[in-house]
Amino acid sequence: MRHEIGFARRCFAARVALVDELAARDEGFRDLCCDFATADELRQAWETSTEPERDERHAECVELVESLRAEIEAALDNASVVRFPRPRH
């Protein structure tokens, strides 16, 4: 599991404990972290590519990485919210 959440742990270093906790109990979050790492690997590959479509593909990957970063951040924010039980009437 560490491998699939490693990149997220590095990007959200101040929230590592929460990343670990959420990843331990939420398969969807783990998948999101895996997609995040894969997107960044692709971004790096296109960054150094000599292919003619390099700039376009790199820009797409940057956009995807940022979108996934925002999604992970939202998941962490939502996991941090303490829900209080509704009072009974």
Sequence and secondary structure as in RCSB ss.txt:
>XXXX:A:sequence
MRHEIGFARRCFAARVALVDELAARDEGFRDLCCDFATADELRQAWETSTEPERDERHAECVELVESLRAEIEAA
LDNASVVRFPRPRH
>XXXX:A:secstr
 HHHHHHHHHHTGGGHHHHHHHHHH HHHHHHHHHHHHHHHHHHHHHT  STTHHHHHHHHHHHHHHHHHHHHHH
HHHHH         
